[in-house]
Amino acid sequence: MKNSIGERLREARENKEMDQVTLADKAGVVARTLQRWEKGEQVPDGVSITRLAKATGVQASWLLTGEGDMYAVPSRPENMYILPGSSRRRNRLVDLPLISAVPAGKVATLFHPDYAEDYVTVDDIKDPQAFALKVKGNSMATRIEDGDVVVVSPQQEPRSGDVCVVRVNGEDTLKKVKFEGNYIHLIPFNPEFDPVVVKRREVNFVWKVVKLIKEL
């Protein structure tokens, strides 16, 4: 087993017979950044790990930790559900970084999209910036419950009725959204929680949830 991400990255690239410039382009970075990663001067973030793994054909979990099989073929979780509006056409499986947690309750800053705690395997995802979040709280129960995992696609345009991760004045929440003029309604599924209305100018981003993986 290679002892560092840089060593594993170099091995994966060389096994693919790919030069640094080509792999850097596929990862969306300049060649100098890839060189720093391979030398161990810097560590790629979760999104870059996923892109590098996809480009070289290795498993992202192996690239990140060195554990498991380098080219293991992952299986699709049996408890995965596609939310309404998502394409049902099957694509190749990909590993997405699992990022901390997003509250389905009171808003709170609990995740950062560049930090991966683990990885989940999904299909039907084309957004290279997609990542997964573990749900914390019960404001979206019983449809989305504490401990479930949602897959977020920043690339897809959210519409009224979508479930989204919303950052309001630097704080995060998971809610169904409704766009109305200069306002956004944040609507919980759980009737014990009240909807919230925020001004669009107070919203940092609205990212669409495209998959739900239920906690068993």
C-alpha positions as CSV (number, residue, x, y, z in Angstrom):
1,M,0.0,0.0,0.0
2,K,1.3,3.4,-0.9
3,N,1.7,5.5,2.3
4,S,0.4,8.9,1.0
5,I,-2.3,10.3,-1.2
6,G,0.5,11.7,-3.5
7,E,2.1,8.3,-3.9
8,R,-1.2,6.6,-4.6
9,L,-2.2,9.4,-7.1
10,R,1.1,8.9,-8.9
11,E,0.6,5.2,-9.1
12,A,-2.9,5.5,-10.4
13,R,-1.9,8.1,-13.0
14,E,1.1,5.9,-14.2
15,N,-1.0,2.8,-14.4
16,K,-3.4,4.7,-16.6
17,E,-0.4,5.8,-18.8
18,M,-1.4,9.4,-18.3
19,D,0.9,12.4,-18.0
20,Q,0.4,15.1,-15.4
21,V,-0.9,17.7,-17.8
22,T,-3.7,15.4,-19.0
23,L,-4.8,14.3,-15.6
24,A,-4.7,17.8,-14.3
25,D,-7.0,18.9,-17.1
26,K,-9.4,16.1,-16.3
27,A,-9.4,17.1,-12.6
28,G,-10.0,20.8,-13.5
29,V,-6.7,22.1,-12.1
30,V,-3.4,23.3,-13.4
31,A,-0.5,20.9,-13.8
32,R,1.5,22.6,-11.0
33,T,-1.3,21.8,-8.6
34,L,-1.2,18.1,-9.5
35,Q,2.5,18.1,-9.1
36,R,2.2,19.5,-5.6
37,W,-0.4,16.8,-4.8
38,E,1.9,14.0,-6.0
39,K,4.8,15.5,-4.1
40,G,2.8,15.6,-0.9
41,E,3.0,19.4,-0.7
42,Q,-0.7,19.8,-0.8
43,V,-3.7,17.5,-0.4
44,P,-6.6,17.5,-2.9
45,D,-10.1,18.3,-1.6
46,G,-13.0,15.9,-1.7
47,V,-14.3,17.0,-5.1
48,S,-10.9,16.7,-6.6
49,I,-10.4,13.3,-5.1
50,T,-13.6,12.2,-6.8
51,R,-12.5,13.6,-10.2
52,L,-9.0,12.1,-9.9
53,A,-10.4,8.7,-9.1
54,K,-12.9,8.8,-12.0
55,A,-10.1,9.9,-14.4
56,T,-7.7,7.1,-13.4
57,G,-10.4,4.4,-12.8
58,V,-9.5,3.8,-9.2
59,Q,-11.8,3.8,-6.2
60,A,-12.0,7.2,-4.5
61,S,-11.9,5.6,-1.0
62,W,-8.6,3.8,-1.9
63,L,-7.1,7.0,-3.3
64,L,-8.1,8.9,-0.1
65,T,-7.1,6.2,2.5
66,G,-5.1,3.5,0.8
67,E,-7.6,0.9,2.2
68,G,-9.5,-1.6,0.2
69,D,-9.0,-2.6,-3.4
70,M,-7.5,-0.1,-5.8
71,Y,-9.9,-1.1,-8.6
72,A,-12.8,-2.7,-6.7
73,V,-16.2,-2.5,-8.4
74,P,-18.6,-1.0,-5.8
75,S,-22.2,-2.2,-5.6
76,R,-25.2,0.1,-5.5
77,P,-26.8,0.5,-2.0
78,E,-30.2,-1.3,-1.9
79,N,-31.8,1.4,0.1
80,M,-31.3,4.3,-2.4
81,Y,-34.2,6.3,-3.7
82,I,-34.3,8.8,-6.5
83,L,-36.3,12.0,-5.6
84,P,-39.1,13.1,-8.0
85,G,-37.8,15.0,-11.0
86,S,-34.5,13.2,-11.2
87,S,-33.6,11.2,-14.3
88,R,-34.0,7.4,-13.9
89,R,-31.6,6.5,-16.6
90,R,-28.8,4.4,-15.2
91,N,-25.2,5.6,-15.6
92,R,-21.9,4.2,-14.3
93,L,-21.5,4.2,-10.5
94,V,-19.5,7.0,-9.0
95,D,-18.1,7.7,-5.5
96,L,-19.2,11.0,-4.0
97,P,-17.7,12.6,-0.9
98,L,-19.9,12.4,2.2
99,I,-19.7,15.8,4.0
100,S,-20.5,16.1,7.7
101,A,-24.2,16.9,8.2
102,V,-27.0,19.3,7.1
103,P,-29.7,20.1,9.7
104,A,-33.3,19.2,9.0
105,G,-34.4,21.3,12.0
106,K,-32.9,24.5,13.2
107,V,-30.5,26.2,10.8
108,A,-26.9,25.8,11.7
109,T,-23.5,25.9,10.0
110,L,-22.5,22.2,10.1
111,F,-20.8,21.3,6.8
112,H,-18.2,22.5,4.4
113,P,-18.3,21.1,0.8
114,D,-14.5,20.7,0.6
115,Y,-14.2,18.4,3.6
116,A,-15.0,14.7,3.1
117,E,-15.6,12.4,6.0
118,D,-16.4,9.3,3.9
119,Y,-17.7,8.3,0.5
120,V,-21.0,6.9,-0.8
121,T,-21.6,5.1,-4.1
122,V,-24.4,6.3,-6.4
123,D,-25.5,6.2,-10.0
124,D,-27.3,8.7,-12.3
125,I,-25.1,11.6,-11.2
126,K,-23.4,13.7,-13.9
127,D,-22.6,16.8,-11.9
128,P,-18.8,16.6,-11.1
129,Q,-19.4,18.9,-8.1
130,A,-22.1,16.7,-6.5
131,F,-21.6,15.5,-3.0
132,A,-23.5,13.8,-0.2
133,L,-24.7,15.1,3.2
134,K,-25.9,13.2,6.3
135,V,-29.2,14.6,7.6
136,K,-29.4,15.8,11.2
137,G,-32.9,16.5,12.7
138,N,-36.5,15.6,11.9
139,S,-38.1,18.7,10.3
140,M,-38.3,16.8,7.0
141,A,-39.7,13.5,8.6
142,T,-41.1,11.2,7.8
143,R,-39.9,11.4,4.2
144,I,-36.3,12.4,5.1
145,E,-35.3,11.5,8.6
146,D,-32.3,11.9,10.9
147,G,-29.4,9.8,9.7
148,D,-30.5,9.6,6.1
149,V,-28.1,10.7,3.4
150,V,-29.0,13.2,0.6
151,V,-27.1,13.7,-2.6
152,V,-26.7,17.4,-3.6
153,S,-26.1,18.7,-7.2
154,P,-25.0,22.3,-7.2
155,Q,-25.1,22.2,-11.0
156,Q,-28.8,21.6,-11.3
157,E,-31.2,24.6,-11.2
158,P,-33.6,24.4,-8.2
159,R,-37.3,25.0,-8.8
160,S,-40.2,25.6,-6.5
161,G,-41.2,22.3,-4.9
162,D,-37.6,20.9,-4.9
163,V,-35.9,19.8,-1.7
164,C,-32.8,21.8,-1.3
165,V,-29.8,22.6,0.9
166,V,-30.1,26.4,1.5
167,R,-27.5,28.6,3.1
168,V,-29.1,31.7,4.7
169,N,-26.7,34.4,6.1
170,G,-24.0,31.7,6.4
171,E,-26.3,29.1,8.1
172,D,-27.5,25.9,6.5
173,T,-30.8,24.0,6.4
174,L,-32.5,21.3,4.4
175,K,-36.0,22.2,3.3
176,K,-38.5,22.1,0.4
177,V,-38.3,25.5,-1.3
178,K,-40.9,27.8,-2.9
179,F,-39.7,30.8,-4.9
180,E,-42.0,33.9,-4.7
181,G,-40.6,37.2,-6.1
182,N,-37.9,38.4,-3.8
183,Y,-38.6,35.8,-1.2
184,I,-37.9,32.1,-0.7
185,H,-40.2,29.9,1.4
186,L,-38.4,27.1,3.4
187,I,-41.0,24.5,4.0
188,P,-40.5,21.5,6.3
189,F,-42.4,18.2,5.7
190,N,-42.9,17.6,9.5
191,P,-46.1,19.5,10.5
192,E,-44.6,20.1,13.9
193,F,-42.1,22.6,12.4
194,D,-43.1,26.0,11.0
195,P,-42.2,27.2,7.5
196,V,-39.8,30.1,7.2
197,V,-39.7,32.9,4.7
198,V,-36.4,34.6,3.8
199,K,-35.3,37.3,1.5
200,R,-33.4,36.2,-1.6
201,R,-30.6,38.7,-0.9
202,E,-30.0,36.8,2.4
203,V,-29.5,33.5,0.7
204,N,-25.9,32.4,-0.2
205,F,-26.9,29.4,-2.3
206,V,-29.8,27.0,-3.0
207,W,-28.5,23.5,-4.0
208,K,-30.9,20.9,-5.3
209,V,-31.2,17.5,-3.6
210,V,-31.4,14.7,-6.3
211,K,-31.2,11.5,-4.3
212,L,-32.1,10.1,-0.9
213,I,-30.4,7.2,0.8
214,K,-32.4,6.0,3.7
215,E,-30.9,5.0,7.0
216,L,-31.8,1.4,7.9
